[in-house]
Amino acid sequence: MLPQNTIMNIAMKTYRHPIVRHPAISIIFIGLVCLTALAVHAVTGTTEVLFTEPEIAWLKKHPVITAAPDPDFPPVEFFDNQGAYRGIAADTIALIEKKLGIRFNIIRLKNWDEVLEYARAGKIDMITAATPTPQRRAYLRFTESIVDLPSVIIVRQSVKQNLSMADLKGMKIAVVNQYAFHDFMINNHPDIELNPVADTQTGLRMVSFGMVDAMVGNIATASYNIEKEKITNLRIAGRSEFIYNLAFAPLKGIPELHGILQKGLSLITAREKEKIYSKWIKLEQISPFNSRKFWIGLIAAAVCVMLAIAGVLIWNRSLQRLVKQRTNALEVQVKKHQAAKQVIVEKETRYRNIMENTINGVAVFKSENNGKNFVFVDFNKAGEHIDNIKREDLIGRNVLDIFPGMKAAGLYEMMTRVWSTGEAEHYSTTYYQDNRISGWRECFFYKLPSREIVMVYTDKTKRKLAERALRESEEKLAGIINAVNDLLVIVDGHLEIIWANPIAKRLFGPDMVGKTCCTIFADHGERCEGCSVEKSLADGKMYDHECQVVTDDGKVVEFWATSSSAALDNDGQPKTVVMILRDVTEKKVLAAETLRAGHLAAIGELAAGVAHEINNPINSVINLAQILSNESENGSFTGDIAGRMLKESNRIADIVSSLLAFARDRKKRKCPISIAETLDETLAITEVQIRKDGILLDIDLDHGLPPVVGQMQQIQQVFLNLINNARYALNQKFPDADDQKCMTISGHCISENGLQFVQLTFTDTGIGITRDLLPHVMKPFFTSKPSGVGTGLGLSISHGIVTDHGGKMDISSVTDEFTRITVTLPVASGQ
């Protein structure tokens, strides 16, 4: 039973109001208080209920149950203009308080979104009226329903036809944001376009003004608001598939409260339920004339009416003024409230559009336990796609349950720090992995004024893989370029070198980039005639040509150059050309040497043939001269002629023998040979020409020179080349015979580093070699002789033969004085 002192407290608080303290009104008020006391006294007290031990223990620990209603959901529940909690759910809770003797603390929150937010965060014990949905069952436990309300489709009266759920496709439908029907539509009709609004009044106005095509909501709330707002151009066009089974919803983690509420609901009779329902929802009324309470109320009302009539005339004028003032103030507040609601709706729509249309993943977390845990409160579609998870599977759950790898990656620590300091932090691209997903993530954390943490993140996996593939491709390309021995350069349309590989830069200098190809490779600023680069730029085809380039150090290098287009412009025309220059100097030397070897072989074959042809008749001449000499007397003219014939014939025989030796197989393996014999055979071939040129020849070989390992024909070729070069130099300086026209060939044995060598020195007193040409005389194709006189290969080939035999060849010279060439060959082992 309601305590008397409670009634008196309420009466005193009410009596303080200025209107009630009017003399006439006071009489009426005192009468009403008395009647109220009588009515309360007639009501029975609390009912005994058997609670379980856990329920009793929980009630002792929680003597007051904190509950949050939807602040604007009439007639189910709402707060009136005085801030009192009203509606079906409010009456049901008041009845349970009486029957169970328990207390509820009703807290007023801003809107339904905040009610759900408080429930997810565990800030309340229960929600007073909610419909079960899959999303809400994750954190709420529902009792049996306290009222069942069908949802209806509301349209403008200009829409004549009746509608079903199937007819809503293609229409813009208003629903209250995060109400049960909103979740129902998302889960079961994702193809219907929804326009979430802040409350039912806003949705009805939007339908009335044609901003949306229809609204779906429960029939009771819709009827209540249509009547309250005096909206006359709306009608109900049909019913939806959904029924609001409104129930008490304690938190999932409080099973004791669920049992307590179930017991309370079981004590409410059908008559009591019907009374509450009929109070707030207009139905066909049952005749009250047989009700005792009706007659008591009627009598009390009659008394009140009579008392009221006496005072009505007195304060009617003042009441009208007060009502007008209050009405004007209320209209202002309503307009402000409607404008604020519209702003909230716009912000919510803007927020949801940003959330759902950004390519970045966005997650919103609510802190628990003072920043130690974080629970999902929102998650967008991009995040669902990136992490392959549905929003409904993580709302209300701890972040580490969904993404356990966040601690190892340092993300969780960053979230805690941002929540603590309030300063935003950027998480650079790092690899994330757990037992479900893996990839590269870049994240940004910041804190909202609501103390929620927002994580905006991007999947960088494809970019990282592309960067890795590009890096590997570049490394492969760099490896290929570095492994290529050819020169590679890229030339643009102005014939400027825009890139060169390391080998090209080593040969032509690092500053070759930025210069024209004709400046680098042709040593002039003008474009080359028939330039292959220009041809490739013109038609995109590949062109080859041979070129000779002089490097900075004076080295002459032969190249085989290939030009082909490397890149195309927007019109499909070549804009750059890659040039590949292959050094063919050695190849040309080998080709020339092969050609020279062929010539020598041909000469050898010719010499062998001539020698054989001469050998037979000369033997006959020698034999006949010998017979003639034998038959002639000593000192006679005939004997003298015969002796001269023998001498000249033997000299011819020696020449023939040398020619045969030169013509022998040049491919035989190296073996110990005598330097003296090799030099004698060479001189046998050239001595006649030397004497003919008037050259004074001086041979100075040490006696008993040890043999060297080599091929006689190749060493003979070296000696022959050096002698011919000396003859040319001497003839250039001394066209005729001269006492200074001398060639000296000396030889002796030397020791270097404990090894024995035979050293031959060829010295002539000819024109000599200038100092600037001396470093280049042994390079392939270099010659100081006039065109057609020399190939420039003699000294190069000779140097190669000596080097191949393990020896060395040195040159020293003074212009117009002498030239000295030293050939050093290793002594055969065991000598």
C-alpha positions in Angstrom: 0.0 0.0 0.0 1.2 3.5 -0.8 2.4 5.1 2.4 0.4 8.1 3.8 3.4 10.3 4.1 4.2 9.7 0.4 0.7 11.0 -0.5 1.2 14.0 1.8 4.6 14.8 0.2 3.1 14.7 -3.2 0.2 16.9 -2.1 2.5 19.5 -0.5 4.7 19.7 -3.5 1.7 20.1 -5.8 0.1 22.7 -3.4 3.1 25.0 -3.8 2.1 25.7 -7.4 0.7 29.2 -7.8 -2.5 28.1 -9.5 -3.4 25.6 -6.9 -2.8 28.1 -4.1 -5.7 30.2 -5.4 -8.5 30.2 -2.7 -11.1 28.6 -5.0 -8.7 26.1 -6.4 -7.5 25.2 -2.9 -10.9 23.9 -2.0 -11.0 21.7 -5.1 -7.4 20.5 -4.6 -8.1 19.4 -1.0 -11.1 17.5 -2.1 -9.1 15.7 -4.8 -6.4 14.8 -2.3 -9.0 13.2 -0.1 -10.6 11.3 -2.9 -7.1 10.1 -4.0 -6.3 8.9 -0.5 -9.6 6.9 -0.4 -8.8 5.3 -3.8 -5.3 4.4 -2.7 -6.5 3.0 0.5 -9.0 0.7 -1.4 -6.1 -0.9 -3.4 -4.6 -4.0 -2.0 -0.9 -4.1 -0.9 2.1 -6.0 -2.4 2.0 -9.7 -3.2 4.3 -12.3 -1.8 6.6 -13.8 -4.4 9.1 -16.6 -4.1 12.5 -15.5 -5.4 15.5 -17.8 -5.8 18.6 -17.3 -3.7 20.6 -15.7 -6.5 17.7 -13.3 -7.2 17.4 -12.4 -3.5 21.2 -11.8 -3.3 21.1 -9.7 -6.5 18.2 -7.5 -5.1 20.1 -6.9 -1.9 23.1 -5.8 -3.9 20.9 -3.7 -6.2 18.0 -2.3 -4.2 17.2 0.1 -7.0 17.0 -1.1 -10.6 18.3 1.4 -13.2 16.1 1.4 -16.3 16.1 3.5 -19.4 13.0 4.0 -21.6 12.7 5.4 -25.1 12.1 9.1 -24.2 9.7 9.6 -27.1 7.7 6.4 -28.0 4.1 7.2 -27.1 1.8 5.6 -26.1 4.2 2.8 -25.1 6.4 5.1 -23.2 7.4 8.8 -23.1 8.1 11.7 -20.8 5.3 14.3 -20.6 5.8 18.1 -20.5 6.4 17.9 -16.7 9.1 15.2 -17.2 7.0 12.4 -15.8 7.4 8.9 -17.2 4.2 7.8 -18.9 2.7 5.2 -21.1 2.0 1.4 -21.3 5.5 0.4 -20.1 5.4 3.0 -17.3 2.1 1.7 -15.9 3.3 -1.9 -16.2 6.5 -1.1 -14.2 4.5 0.8 -11.6 2.2 -2.3 -11.2 5.3 -4.6 -10.9 6.7 -2.3 -8.2 3.5 -2.8 -6.2 3.3 -6.5 -6.6 7.0 -7.3 -6.0 7.9 -4.5 -3.6 10.9 -3.5 -5.7 12.1 -0.1 -6.9 13.0 1.2 -10.3 15.1 4.3 -11.1 13.9 5.6 -14.5 16.6 7.7 -16.2 15.9 10.0 -19.1 18.3 9.8 -22.0 18.4 12.0 -25.2 17.1 9.4 -27.7 16.7 5.8 -28.5 20.2 5.6 -29.9 21.6 6.6 -26.6 19.4 4.1 -24.8 20.9 1.3 -26.9 24.4 2.8 -26.4 24.0 2.8 -22.6 22.8 -0.8 -22.7 25.8 -1.9 -24.8 28.2 -0.1 -22.5 26.5 -1.7 -19.3 25.6 1.7 -17.8 22.0 0.6 -17.1 20.4 -2.6 -15.8 17.6 -2.9 -18.3 15.6 -1.3 -21.2 11.9 -0.8 -20.3 10.4 -1.7 -23.7 12.2 -3.3 -26.7 11.5 -5.7 -29.5 13.9 -8.7 -29.8 16.2 -8.6 -32.9 19.3 -10.7 -33.7 21.5 -7.6 -33.2 20.0 -6.8 -29.7 20.1 -10.4 -28.5 23.9 -10.1 -28.5 23.8 -8.0 -25.4 20.1 -8.1 -24.1 17.9 -10.9 -22.7 14.1 -10.4 -23.4 11.1 -11.3 -21.1 7.7 -12.2 -22.4 6.1 -9.3 -24.2 4.2 -6.7 -22.3 2.3 -5.5 -25.4 2.2 -6.6 -29.1 1.7 -3.9 -31.7 1.4 -4.5 -35.4 3.4 -2.3 -37.7 1.5 -0.5 -40.5 2.4 1.3 -43.8 1.4 5.0 -43.6 1.0 7.1 -46.8 -0.5 10.3 -47.9 -4.3 10.2 -48.7 -3.5 10.9 -52.3 -2.1 7.3 -52.5 -5.4 5.4 -53.1 -4.2 1.8 -53.4 -3.4 -0.5 -50.5 0.2 -1.6 -50.1 2.1 -4.7 -49.0 5.8 -5.1 -48.3 6.5 -6.2 -51.9 5.0 -2.9 -53.1 7.7 -0.9 -51.2 10.5 -1.8 -53.5 11.6 1.2 -55.5 10.0 3.6 -52.9 11.8 5.7 -50.2 10.6 4.5 -46.8 11.1 6.3 -43.5 11.8 4.2 -40.4 12.9 5.3 -36.9 16.7 4.8 -36.7 17.7 1.6 -34.8 14.1 0.7 -33.9 13.4 -3.0 -34.2 11.7 -2.6 -37.5 14.9 -0.9 -38.9 16.9 -4.0 -38.0 14.1 -6.2 -39.4 14.2 -4.4 -42.8 18.0 -4.5 -42.9 18.0 -8.3 -42.2 15.1 -9.3 -44.3 14.6 -6.6 -47.0 18.0 -5.2 -47.9 16.7 -4.2 -51.4 14.2 -1.6 -50.0 15.6 1.9 -49.7 15.4 3.1 -46.1 15.5 6.7 -44.8 16.3 6.4 -41.0 14.8 9.3 -39.0 15.2 10.3 -35.3 11.6 9.7 -34.2 8.1 8.9 -35.3 6.9 12.5 -35.5 9.7 13.4 -37.9 8.9 10.4 -40.1 5.2 11.3 -40.2 6.0 14.9 -41.1 8.3 13.7 -44.0 5.5 11.6 -45.4 3.0 14.4 -45.0 5.3 16.9 -46.9 6.2 14.3 -49.6 9.8 14.0 -48.6 9.5 10.2 -48.5 6.9 7.9 -50.1 5.8 6.1 -46.9 6.6 5.3 -43.3 6.4 2.0 -41.5 5.8 2.0 -37.7 3.7 0.5 -35.0 0.0 1.4 -35.2 -0.3 2.7 -31.7 2.6 5.2 -31.9 1.6 6.3 -35.3 -2.1 6.9 -34.4 -1.0 8.7 -31.2 1.3 11.1 -33.0 -1.1 11.7 -36.0 -3.8 12.7 -33.5 -1.3 14.7 -31.4 0.2 16.6 -34.3 -3.1 17.0 -36.1 -1.8 15.6 -39.3 -4.9 15.2 -41.5 -3.5 14.1 -44.9 -2.2 10.6 -43.9 -3.8 7.2 -43.9 -2.9 3.6 -43.2 -2.4 1.7 -46.5 -1.6 -1.7 -45.2 0.2 -3.9 -42.6 3.8 -5.1 -42.7 5.0 -8.5 -41.8 6.5 -7.2 -38.5 4.9 -7.1 -35.1 6.4 -5.1 -32.2 6.6 -7.7 -29.4 7.6 -5.2 -26.8 9.2 -6.7 -23.7 11.4 -5.8 -20.8 15.1 -6.2 -21.8 17.6 -6.7 -19.0 21.3 -7.0 -19.9 22.4 -10.4 -21.0 24.8 -10.6 -18.1 22.1 -10.2 -15.5 20.0 -13.5 -15.6 18.7 -12.8 -12.0 17.0 -9.6 -13.1 15.4 -11.5 -16.1 13.9 -14.0 -13.6 12.6 -11.3 -11.3 10.9 -9.4 -14.2 9.4 -12.7 -15.5 7.9 -13.3 -12.0 6.5 -9.8 -11.9 4.8 -10.1 -15.3 3.3 -13.5 -14.3 1.5 -11.8 -11.5 -0.3 -9.3 -13.7 -3.8 -10.5 -14.6 -5.4 -10.3 -18.0 -7.8 -7.7 -16.6 -4.9 -5.5 -15.4 -3.2 -5.8 -18.8 -6.5 -4.9 -20.6 -6.9 -1.9 -18.3 -3.4 -0.6 -19.1 -3.8 -1.3 -22.8 -7.3 0.4 -23.1 -6.0 3.4 -21.2 -3.5 4.3 -23.9 -4.9 2.7 -27.1 -8.4 3.6 -28.1 -10.5 0.4 -28.4 -14.3 -0.3 -28.2 -14.9 0.2 -24.5 -16.7 -2.3 -22.3 -19.6 -0.8 -20.3 -18.3 0.5 -17.0 -21.7 0.7 -15.2 -21.2 -2.6 -13.3 -17.8 -1.4 -12.0 -17.7 -0.4 -8.3 -14.7 1.8 -9.0 -16.6 3.5 -11.8 -19.4 4.6 -9.4 -16.9 5.7 -6.8 -15.0 7.7 -9.4 -18.3 9.1 -10.8 -19.4 10.3 -7.3 -16.0 11.8 -6.7 -16.0 13.5 -10.1 -19.4 14.9 -9.4 -18.3 16.4 -6.2 -15.2 17.8 -7.9 -17.3 19.3 -10.7 -19.5 21.0 -8.2 -16.6 22.4 -6.3 -14.9 23.4 -9.5 -17.8 25.3 -10.9 -17.6 27.6 -7.9 -14.1 28.6 -8.7 -14.1 28.5 -12.5 -15.6 31.9 -12.9 -13.1 33.4 -10.5 -9.8 32.2 -12.1 -11.0 31.5 -15.7 -9.6 34.9 -16.9 -6.2 34.4 -15.2 -6.1 30.7 -16.4 -6.7 31.8 -20.0 -3.8 34.2 -19.8 -1.5 31.6 -18.3 -2.6 29.0 -20.8 -1.9 31.4 -23.7 1.5 32.1 -22.3 2.3 28.5 -21.8 0.9 27.6 -25.2 3.2 30.2 -26.9 6.2 29.0 -24.9 5.3 25.4 -25.8 5.0 26.2 -29.5 8.5 27.8 -29.4 9.9 24.8 -27.6 8.2 22.5 -30.1 9.7 24.4 -33.0 13.1 24.3 -31.4 12.7 20.6 -30.7 11.6 19.9 -34.3 14.6 21.9 -35.7 17.0 20.1 -33.3 15.6 16.8 -34.4 15.9 17.7 -38.0 19.6 18.6 -37.4 20.1 15.3 -35.7 18.5 13.5 -38.6 20.7 15.3 -41.1 23.8 14.7 -39.1 22.9 11.0 -38.7 22.3 10.7 -42.4 25.5 12.5 -43.2 27.4 10.4 -40.8 25.9 7.2 -42.2 26.6 8.2 -45.8 30.2 9.0 -45.0 30.5 5.7 -43.1 29.1 3.6 -45.8 30.5 5.3 -48.9 34.2 5.7 -47.8 36.7 3.3 -49.2 38.5 3.2 -45.8 37.4 0.8 -43.1 35.9 2.7 -40.1 35.3 1.1 -36.7 33.9 2.9 -33.6 34.6 1.6 -30.1 33.2 2.2 -26.7 35.6 2.0 -23.8 35.0 -0.3 -20.9 36.7 -0.6 -17.5 38.2 2.9 -17.8 40.0 2.3 -21.1 41.1 -1.3 -20.5 38.6 -2.9 -23.0 37.0 -1.6 -26.2 33.7 -2.8 -27.6 32.5 -2.4 -31.2 29.5 0.1 -31.5 29.7 0.7 -35.2 31.4 -0.7 -38.3 31.1 0.2 -42.0 30.8 -1.8 -45.2 34.3 -1.1 -46.3 35.5 -2.6 -43.1 33.3 -5.7 -43.7 34.9 -6.1 -47.2 38.5 -5.5 -45.9 38.3 -7.9 -43.0 35.7 -10.4 -44.4 33.3 -10.0 -41.5 29.7 -8.9 -41.0 28.8 -5.9 -38.9 26.2 -7.8 -36.9 28.9 -10.4 -35.9 30.9 -7.9 -34.0 28.7 -5.1 -32.6 28.8 -5.3 -28.8 31.8 -7.6 -28.8 35.3 -6.9 -27.5 37.8 -5.9 -30.1 40.4 -8.5 -29.1 37.8 -11.2 -29.6 37.5 -10.2 -33.2 41.1 -9.1 -33.9 43.4 -10.8 -31.4 46.5 -9.8 -33.4 46.0 -6.1 -32.5 48.1 -6.5 -29.4 51.1 -8.0 -31.2 50.9 -5.4 -33.9 50.8 -2.5 -31.3 47.4 -1.3 -32.4 45.7 -2.1 -29.0 48.4 -0.1 -27.1 47.9 2.8 -29.5 44.1 2.7 -28.9 44.6 2.8 -25.1 47.0 5.7 -25.4 44.6 7.7 -27.6 41.8 7.1 -25.2 43.9 8.2 -22.3 45.6 11.3 -23.9 42.9 12.3 -26.4 45.5 13.0 -29.0 45.1 11.4 -32.4 47.8 9.0 -33.6 48.8 7.6 -37.0 49.8 4.0 -37.3 52.1 3.6 -40.4 51.8 0.8 -42.8 52.6 -2.5 -40.9 51.9 -6.1 -41.4 48.9 -7.5 -39.4 48.1 -11.1 -38.9 45.9 -13.3 -36.7 44.4 -16.8 -37.1 41.7 -15.5 -39.5 43.1 -12.7 -41.7 46.5 -11.1 -42.6 47.7 -8.2 -44.6 49.2 -4.7 -44.6 47.3 -2.0 -42.7 47.6 1.7 -42.3 45.5 3.1 -39.4 44.5 6.4 -37.8 43.0 6.7 -34.3 41.2 9.6 -32.7 38.9 10.2 -29.8 35.3 11.7 -30.1 33.8 14.1 -27.5 31.6 11.1 -26.5 34.8 9.4 -25.4 34.4 6.8 -28.2 37.5 5.8 -30.2 37.4 5.9 -34.0 39.7 3.8 -36.1 40.1 4.6 -39.7 42.2 2.1 -41.6 43.2 1.2 -45.2 44.2 -2.1 -46.7 47.6 -1.6 -48.2 48.2 -5.3 -49.1 47.7 -4.9 -52.9 49.9 -1.8 -52.9 52.6 -3.6 -50.8 52.5 -6.6 -53.1 52.7 -4.4 -56.1 55.7 -2.5 -54.6 57.4 -5.8 -53.8 56.8 -7.1 -57.3 58.1 -3.8 -58.7 61.2 -3.9 -56.5 61.9 -7.5 -57.4 61.4 -6.6 -61.1 63.8 -3.6 -60.7 66.3 -5.8 -58.9 66.1 -8.3 -61.7 66.4 -5.6 -64.3 69.4 -4.1 -62.4 71.0 -7.5 -62.2 70.6 -8.1 -65.9 71.9 -4.6 -66.7 74.9 -5.1 -64.4 75.6 -8.5 -65.8 75.6 -7.2 -69.4 79.1 -6.3 -70.7 77.6 -4.2 -73.5 77.1 -0.5 -73.2 73.5 0.5 -72.8 72.2 4.1 -73.3 68.8 5.6 -73.7 68.4 8.6 -76.1 65.4 11.0 -76.3 64.0 12.8 -79.3 66.6 15.5 -79.1 69.4 12.9 -79.3 70.3 13.6 -75.7 71.4 10.7 -73.5 69.0 10.4 -70.6 70.3 7.2 -69.0 73.5 5.1 -69.3 74.5 1.9 -67.6 77.6 1.8 -65.3 79.9 0.2 -68.0 79.1 3.1 -70.4 79.8 5.7 -67.6 83.1 4.0 -66.8 84.2 4.2 -70.4 82.9 7.7 -71.3 82.6 9.4 -67.9 79.7 9.9 -65.5 78.8 13.2 -67.1 77.8 11.7 -70.4 74.1 11.9 -69.4 72.7 15.1 -70.7 75.0 15.2 -73.7 74.1 14.3 -77.3 75.0 10.8 -78.6 76.9 12.4 -81.5 79.1 14.4 -79.0 79.9 11.3 -77.0 80.3 8.7 -79.8 81.3 10.8 -82.8 83.2 13.6 -81.1 81.2 16.3 -82.8 78.1 18.3 -82.1 76.4 17.8 -85.5 74.1 14.9 -86.2 75.7 12.0 -87.9 74.7 11.3 -91.5 72.3 8.3 -91.7 71.9 8.4 -87.9 70.4 5.0 -86.8 68.8 6.7 -83.7 66.9 9.2 -85.8 65.7 6.3 -88.1 64.4 4.4 -85.0 62.7 7.5 -83.7 61.0 8.0 -87.1 59.6 4.5 -87.7 60.2 2.5 -84.5 62.3 -0.1 -86.3 65.6 -1.6 -85.3 68.8 -0.5 -87.0 72.4 -1.7 -86.8 75.6 0.0 -87.7 79.3 -0.2 -87.0 81.2 2.7 -85.4 84.7 3.5 -84.2 84.9 5.5 -81.0 87.9 7.2 -79.4 87.6 7.3 -75.6 88.9 10.0 -73.3 92.2 8.2 -72.7 92.8 7.9 -76.5 91.8 4.3 -76.8 90.2 3.3 -80.2 87.3 1.0 -79.7 85.3 -0.7 -82.4 81.5 -1.0 -81.6 78.6 -2.8 -83.2 75.6 -0.5 -82.3 72.0 -1.5 -82.3 69.2 1.1 -82.0 65.5 0.3 -81.3 62.6 2.3 -79.8 62.3 2.0 -76.0 59.1 3.9 -75.2 56.1 5.4 -77.0 54.3 8.8 -76.5 50.6 9.3 -76.2 50.2 9.1 -80.0 52.0 5.8 -80.2 55.1 7.3 -81.7 58.6 6.4 -80.4 59.9 9.0 -77.9 63.1 7.3 -76.7 65.6 4.9 -78.3 67.8 2.4 -76.5 71.3 1.9 -78.0 73.2 -1.3 -77.3 76.9 -0.9 -78.2 78.9 -4.2 -78.2 82.7 -3.9 -78.1 83.9 -5.9 -81.2 87.5 -4.7 -81.1 88.9 -8.0 -79.9 86.6 -9.9 -82.3 87.9 -7.8 -85.2 91.5 -8.4 -84.0 90.8 -12.1 -83.9 89.2 -11.9 -87.3 92.1 -10.0 -88.7 94.5 -12.4 -87.1 92.6 -15.3 -88.5 92.8 -13.6 -91.9 96.5 -12.9 -91.5 97.0 -16.5 -90.3 95.2 -17.6 -93.5 97.4 -15.4 -95.6 100.5 -16.8 -93.8 99.2 -20.3 -94.3 98.6 -19.5 -98.0 102.1 -18.0 -98.2 103.4 -21.1 -96.4 101.7 -23.4 -98.8 103.0 -21.3 -101.7 106.5 -21.3 -100.2 106.4 -25.1 -99.6 105.3 -25.6 -103.2 108.0 -23.2 -104.6 110.6 -24.8 -102.3 109.7 -28.3 -103.5 109.8 -27.1 -107.1 113.2 -25.3 -106.6 114.7 -28.1 -104.4 115.0 -30.7 -107.2 116.6 -28.5 -109.8 118.9 -26.8 -107.3 120.1 -30.2 -106.1 120.9 -31.0 -109.7 122.8 -27.7 -110.1 124.7 -28.4 -106.9 125.6 -31.9 -108.1 126.7 -30.7 -111.5 128.7 -27.8 -110.0 130.3 -30.3 -107.7 131.3 -32.5 -110.6 132.6 -29.5 -112.5 134.6 -28.5 -109.5 136.0 -31.9 -109.0 137.2 -32.1 -112.7 138.7 -28.6 -112.7 142.2 -27.8 -111.6 142.7 -25.8 -108.6 142.9 -22.1 -109.3 141.6 -22.5 -112.9 138.8 -20.3 -114.2 136.5 -23.3 -114.5 137.1 -24.3 -110.9 136.5 -20.8 -109.7 133.1 -20.7 -111.6 132.2 -24.1 -110.2 133.0 -23.0 -106.6 130.9 -19.9 -106.9 128.0 -22.0 -108.3 128.2 -24.4 -105.3 128.3 -21.4 -102.9 125.2 -19.7 -104.4 123.3 -23.0 -104.9 123.9 -23.9 -101.2 122.6 -20.5 -100.2 119.5 -21.1 -102.3 119.1 -24.5 -100.6 119.3 -22.8 -97.2 116.5 -20.3 -98.1 114.4 -23.2 -99.4 115.0 -25.0 -96.1 113.8 -21.9 -94.2 110.7 -21.6 -96.4 109.9 -25.3 -95.7 110.3 -24.7 -92.0 108.0 -21.7 -92.1 105.4 -23.7 -94.0 105.2 -26.5 -91.5 102.0 -27.1 -89.4 101.4 -23.9 -87.3 99.0 -25.6 -84.9 101.4 -28.0 -83.3 101.8 -27.8 -79.5 104.5 -25.7 -77.8 107.8 -27.4 -77.2 111.3 -26.4 -76.3 112.8 -24.4 -79.2 116.2 -22.7 -79.8 116.0 -18.9 -80.0 119.2 -18.8 -82.1 117.9 -21.3 -84.7 114.5 -19.5 -84.9 116.2 -16.2 -85.5 118.5 -17.8 -88.1 115.6 -19.2 -90.1 113.8 -15.8 -89.9 116.9 -14.0 -91.2 117.3 -16.6 -94.0 113.9 -15.3 -95.3 114.6 -11.6 -94.8 118.4 -11.2 -95.1 118.4 -10.6 -98.8 115.9 -7.8 -98.5 117.9 -6.3 -95.6 121.1 -6.2 -97.6 119.2 -4.9 -100.6 118.0 -1.9 -98.5 121.6 -1.2 -97.4 120.9 -1.9 -93.7 123.9 -2.8 -91.6 122.8 -5.9 -89.5 124.6 -6.7 -86.2 123.7 -10.0 -84.5 125.0 -10.3 -80.9 123.6 -13.5 -79.2 125.2 -15.0 -76.1 126.6 -18.4 -76.7 124.6 -21.3 -75.3 121.2 -19.5 -74.8 118.8 -22.0 -73.2 115.7 -23.1 -75.2 112.3 -21.6 -74.5 108.9 -23.2 -74.7 106.9 -22.2 -77.7 105.8 -22.7 -81.3 108.6 -21.9 -83.7 106.4 -20.5 -86.4 104.6 -18.1 -84.0 107.9 -16.8 -82.5 109.3 -16.6 -86.0 106.2 -14.5 -87.0 107.1 -12.1 -84.1 110.7 -11.8 -85.2 109.6 -11.3 -88.8 107.2 -8.5 -87.8 109.8 -6.7 -85.7 112.4 -6.9 -88.4 110.0 -5.6 -91.0 109.0 -2.6 -88.8 112.7 -1.8 -88.2 113.3 -2.0 -92.0 110.4 0.5 -92.6 111.6 2.9 -90.0 115.2 2.9 -91.3 114.1 3.3 -95.0 111.9 6.3 -93.9 114.9 8.0 -92.3 117.6 6.7 -94.7 116.2 6.2 -98.3 119.7 5.2 -99.5 122.7 3.4 -97.9 124.2 5.1 -94.9 126.7 4.4 -92.2 124.1 5.2 -89.6 121.4 2.9 -91.1 121.8 0.1 -88.6 119.8 -2.8 -87.0 121.1 -4.6 -84.0 119.7 -7.9 -82.6 121.1 -8.9 -79.2 120.2 -11.7 -76.9 121.1 -12.9 -73.4 119.8 -14.7 -70.4 118.3 -12.8 -67.3 116.8 -13.8 -63.9 113.6 -12.2 -62.4 112.1 -13.4 -59.1 114.1 -16.6 -59.3 113.0 -17.5 -62.8 115.1 -17.6 -65.9 114.3 -15.7 -69.1 115.8 -15.2 -72.6 115.7 -11.6 -73.6 116.1 -10.5 -77.2 116.4 -6.8 -78.1 115.7 -5.4 -81.6 117.2 -1.9 -82.0 117.1 0.3 -85.1 118.3 3.9 -85.7 115.2 4.8 -87.7 112.6 7.6 -87.4 111.5 6.5 -83.9 108.0 6.9 -82.3 106.7 10.2 -80.9 106.0 10.2 -77.1 102.2 10.8 -77.6 101.9 7.7 -79.9 104.1 5.4 -77.9 101.3 4.3 -75.5 99.1 3.3 -78.4 101.3 1.4 -80.8 100.4 -2.0 -79.5 96.6 -1.4 -79.6 94.6 -3.1 -82.4 94.3 -1.2 -85.6 96.6 1.6 -84.5 99.3 2.4 -87.1 101.5 5.4 -87.8 102.1 4.2 -91.4 100.2 5.8 -94.3 96.9 4.3 -95.5 97.4 1.1 -97.4 100.9 0.5 -96.0 100.0 -1.1 -92.6 97.0 -2.7 -90.9 97.8 -1.7 -87.4 97.7 -5.4 -86.3 101.4 -6.4 -86.5 102.5 -5.3 -83.0 99.1 -6.1 -81.5 99.4 -9.7 -82.8 103.0 -10.0 -81.8 102.2 -8.7 -78.3 99.5 -11.3 -78.1 101.8 -14.2 -79.2 104.5 -13.2 -76.7 101.9 -12.9 -73.9 100.4 -16.3 -74.8 104.0 -17.7 -74.4 104.2 -16.3 -70.9 106.5 -13.5 -71.9 106.3 -9.8 -72.3 107.2 -7.2 -74.9 108.4 -3.6 -74.1 109.0 -0.6 -76.4 111.1 2.5 -75.9 111.9 5.1 -78.5 113.2 8.6 -79.1 112.0 10.5 -82.2 114.6 10.5 -85.0 117.1 8.6 -82.8 116.1 5.0 -82.2 113.4 2.4 -81.4 114.1 -0.5 -79.0 111.8 -3.5 -78.7 112.6 -6.1 -76.0 111.1 -9.6 -76.1 111.4 -11.6 -72.9 110.4 -15.3 -73.0 110.6 -17.8 -70.1 113.2 -20.6 -70.3 111.9 -24.1 -70.7 111.7 -25.9 -67.3 114.6 -28.2 -66.5 117.1 -26.0 -68.4 
